Amino acid sequence: MSRVAFTTFAILKKPYGNPEVQEFDDLTPPTFEQAERAAGFVARAKEDPGQSHLTNFQRDWGDWGKFEVPRFYTGGRTNETDSRASTLSLWADLDSVFAFVYDGLHRSTLSRRHEWFLKPEWPSYAAWWVPDDTTPTWADACARLEHLHDHGPSPFAFSFRRPFDADGAPTRLGSGRAARHRRLTPHTAPSQPLHQGVPLITRAFDRSAMSWSYEMHLQPMLSASDIEGLPFGSVFGSVPGHTVSKRHAHQDGEMFIVLAGRAVVLLGDEERELGPGQVCYLSPFGFHEIRNDHDEPFDIVSVYWEQHPERRRGPGQGAAARPAGRPDAGVLPAADAQRRPAPGSTSPDRTSAPTCWCARCAAWAATPGTSPAPTTTSPTWPPPPGCAARPR
């Protein structure tokens, strides 16, 4: 029997204790608590009690070995200068750690990483299999992360995008045991089973269950942690009256479905006022925000998905085909959501700076309608998980 070892590594813009990164530091303990309650969690590296006055480099980590960092870190090693964030944990299977990473508080924190961390030029995480009776060490975690950076995914160290099973064979997410471990979250009501054994799952808009992020209230709706293989994520959102949400961009395509209230949605230099029963599509890498000038809250459902350039149909390949250039972006009545936006309704997403300016994202943004040519640093699309623009 084998288990999955998982390590993460990032470098803060400022050392711990600086107000610029204090919010991240405050979110760390509750995120660890959620991890320890997550389905499939086995253990994580913890220092022995009573050593809070020591640095991570001085503490006793027991079976996890002496604390070490990858060669990418050249910062300080005292409590006043330490600016790296590292984790090391064990999970029952790959699906379980994936479900935790991209759901709940960790997902919310991950989506704001650009606020606190330097843009990585290294993999931000690595996974590998270990025997059931083995505890990975910090030294091993560093070696795996560096190997992933130097040689790409392999059974020695791999990513969610190119995973391997315990026998070293390429695999895919969703083929493990996570579905048998997952617990139903609040607002989940199993009813009569559907095909493939998926229960009828419901979600209810609940303001008391929302958290504050992106200068608006958000509540998880449905994701791959609820339905194995679900190709999209979704949240309930609410922008209070006389509030502007945080301007941001991401790799995902996104759609807003308005439930209540009125507000202006801005995408690049375009803006549209939306009301109940309307739908808005936001193209990848387009900087956007919501401006609510009214007294009542603006309530929406946000559905988002990874949108790959090479999956777009070319001209003449059916009704869904788009002309080369910028993707369409339009506002559609909910009943007419299947129709194309009006001619000339375009998005300036590719002329707006994407969140990430790594070689791959910059190449894609600079050549509308095409994928970047393969290079040694960006062999394929989409960007790897280390790209600052994904995942959301």
N, C-alpha and C positions, 0 to 999 in steps of 0.2 A: 504494500500500500504506500502511495506517495502523497505528499502534500505540496502546496504551492508556497514558495517563499516570495515575498514581495517587498521591494524597497523603493522609496521615493527620495528625491534629492532636489533641492532648490536653494537659491541664494537670495536673501532679502536685500532690498535696496538700502536699508539702514540696519545697524545692529539692534538686537533685542533691547527693549527699554526705550527706544526712540518712539515718540508719538506717532510717527508716520507708519509704523508697523504694529502699533499696540493692539489694534483691533484684531489683526491676525493672531497675535499671541493670546488674546482673550478667547478666541474661538477654538483654540487648539484643545483645551481640556474637554469641552463638550463633544467635539468631533471624535476624540479618542473614546469617549464613553459610548457614542453611537457605534463605533467600530466594534467595540467589545460586546455589544448586544446584537450585532449583525449576524444573519444566518451564514454559517460556514466559517466564522471567525474561530481561530484556534488559540493564538497567543501573539503578543507583540513584545518587542524589546523594551524593558523598563529598567530604570536604575533602581538599585536597592533603596529602601526607605531611609530617610535621615541624611541624604546626600545632596539636598537641594542647594547647599552653600558651595558645592563643588561644580566645576564645569563638566560638560559632557565628556570631555577628554580625560577627566580625572576620576569619574565615577566608576563604580564596579557594576558591570552589566551582566554578571553571572555567566550563564551558558552562551550568551550572545557574543561574548568575547570583548576584547578591548575596543573602545570606540575609535573608529577611523572614518575618514572622509575621502571621496574620490579626488583625483588629481585636479579636477576642475575648480576646487576650492582653494583659494590662496589668501583668504581673509584671516581675521583674528581668531584666537582660541581662548580668550578670557571672557568672563561674563559681560564685560563692558564692550568687547569688540566682536563677539561671536555673531555671525550673520547668516549661518547656514541652517536649513531646515531639513532634517533627515528622519526617515522612519524605516522600520524593519519589522515585518510581521509574517505570520504563518496562517494559511487558509486551507480549508478542506478541498477546494477546487477553484479553478480559474473563474468560473461564472460568478462565484460568491464574491470574490474581491472586486470584480468588474461591477457587480450590482451595487456594492457599497460605494465605490469611487464615484460613480455617476448618478448618485441619488442622495436625497436628504441634505443634511448640513454640509457634508463634504463636497457635494456637487455645487452647492451655493457658494462655498468658499473658493472652490476651484474656478468658478466663473469670474471671480474677482482677483485672480492671482496677479494680473498685470498691475494692480494697485500697489502690491507689496513686494513683488519679486522682480529681479532682473530678468530680461529676456534670455532664456536658456540657449546655449549653443551645444548642449549635451542632452541626452535622453533624460526626461524628468522622472522616469521610473524604469524598473526592470523586474521581470518575473522569471522564475525557474523552479523546477521540481526538485524536491529533496525527499529522501527516505523518511518513512513515518517516525523513525526514532532519532532523526537528526534535527538539531537546532542550527539554523544558519547564523553565521557570525557577521559582524560589521565589516571585517576584512573581506569576507566572501562577497558581501553585498557590493562593496566598492569595485571588486574585480569584475563582477557581472555587469555592473553599470558601465564601466569603462570598455568592456568587451563589446557590449551592445553598441556603444558609440563608435568603436573602431571597426567592427566587422558586420554590424547589422544583426537582425534577429536570427537566432539559431537555438537549438535545444539548450545551449549553455546559458543563454539569456535572451528573452524575447519580449514582445509587446502584445497588447491586446489585438492590434491590427494583424500581426503575423504570429499567432500563438502556436505552440507545440504541445503534444500530449506527453504523458509521463514516460512513454516509450520512445520519445524523440521524433515522432511523426507529426507533420503539419496537421493542424486541426482547426476548428472554428469555435467561436463562443456559442454557447447554447447546446453543446453536446455533452456537458458535464452533469453534475448532480445538483446544481444550484436550485433548480425548480422544485426539487423535493425538500429543500431546506427552507425556502422562502416562507416568511410569515405574512399573513394578510395585514396590511397597514390600516390605520383609521380610515373610515369612510369606504371600506371595502366590504361588499355584501355578496358572498357567494350565493348563487341560486342554481337554477337548472344548468347542468354542464353543456357547453357548446362543443363543436367539433374539435378534435385533437385534445380533449380533456381540459380546455381552458374554461374556468368558471365565468359566470356573468359577473363582471366587476363594475361597480358604480362609484362615482365620486360626487360629492356635494360641495358647492361653493360655501365656504365657511370662513368668515372674516377672523374669527377667534383662532383659527389654525394657521393664519398667515404669518410670514416673517418679513422683515424689512430688508430689501435688497434692490439695487438699481434705482434707489429713490422712489420705490413703490412697494406695495404689498404683494407677496407671491405665496402661492400654496401649491405643492406638488399635486399633479393630477394623475397621469398615467405615463409609465416609462417601461423600459425593458426589464426593470426589476419586478414589475407587476405581471407582464406578459412576455414570456421568453421569445426573443426574436422580433419584438415590436420595432419597426423601422423608424419610429419617431418618438419624441418626448413631448410632454405637454404640461402646462401649469395654468392655474387660475391667476389672474393678475388684477390689481385694483390701484388706480392712481387717484389719490385723494384730490378733492377740489383745490384749485389754485396751487397746483403742484406741477413741476416738470420732472419727468423721469430722467435717469442718467443717460446721457448720450453715449452710445457704444456701438461696436460692430463685431461680427463674428462670422465664421465660415458657414454656419448653418443657414439654409433658407428658413423663413419663418412666416407664419400666417396668424393674424389677429382676427378673432371672431368676437364682435362686440355684443355683450350681454345687456348692459345698461349704461346710461349716461352718454355724454357727448364730449369729445376732445379732438385735438388736432394731432395727427401723426405726421412727423417730419422724417423724410428719408433723403439724405443729401440736401439739395436745395429745393426739393419738392415738399409740399405739405397738403394734406387733405383733412377735412373735418369728417369724423365718423360718428355714427349713431347706432342705436340698437338694430340688429339684423343685417349689419354690413360686415364685409370681409375685406381684409387688406393683406396683400402679399408683399413681403420685404425680401429683397434679393441678397445673396451672400455678400459680405464685406461692406454693405451699405451702412454708413453711420446713421442711426435713427434714435428718436426720442418721442415721448408722448407729452403734449402740453394740455393740461386740463385747466381751462380758465373759468369753469363753472363751479357752482357750490356743491353739487352732488358728485360722488365718486364715479370714475370711469372704469367699468368692470369688463374684463375680457377673458377669453381663453386664448392662450398662445400655444401654437403647435409648431415644432421645429424639427428639422431633419437635415442630415448631411446631404449636400447637393453637389455631385461630382460633375465637373465640366464634360468629361468624356461620355457621360451618360445622356447628354442632351441629343436630341434628334437633329440632324442637319436639315437644311432647307429642302422641301419637297418630300419629306419622309412622314407625311401624315399631318392631321389637324393639330397635333401637339407641337409640331416643329416650330422653332424660333429662328429668326434670321440671325446671321452672325452679328456679333456686337453685344450690346447690353441686354440683359434679360428684361422681360416685361415686369412692370410693377404697377398694379392698379387697385382700385377700390371697387368691389363688386357687391350688389345686393346679395344677401345670403341665398335667396332662391335662385339666383342666376350665377352662382359661383363657378359653374362649368364653362361660362362664356369667356372669350378672350377680352382683355382690357381694350379700351378704345385706342385706335391708331395714334401714335405719338406719345402714348403714356409710357415713358421709359424711366429707368432708374439710373442715377449717376454713380451707382455703387462702385464701378471699376475705376472711376476717376477720383473717387474718395480714397483716402489712405486706408488700407486695411489695418486691423488691429496688429497684425504681424507683418514685419517686413523682412522675414527670412527669405532666402534665395528663391524658394519655391513659391511662396505667396506673392512676392514682389513680381516674379515672372508672370504668374497668372494674371495679376492685376494690370500688368502693362500690356497684355495681349488679349483684349476682349474676344470672347468666343472660342478661345483655343486653350489647350493645356500646355504647360511649359515643356520645353524640350528636356528630355532626360539629361541629368548631369550627375557627377559623382556625389553631389550633396543632395540632390532631389531626383532620385531615380524614377519615382512614380508619383502619381497623384492618387489620393489626397495627402495632405501633410501628415507627418507622423504625430503621435500624441504630444511630443515635445514642442510642436508648433504652438506659438502663443495664441493663435486664433482658434484652436480647437483643443478639446471639445468644449462646448459651451458649459 
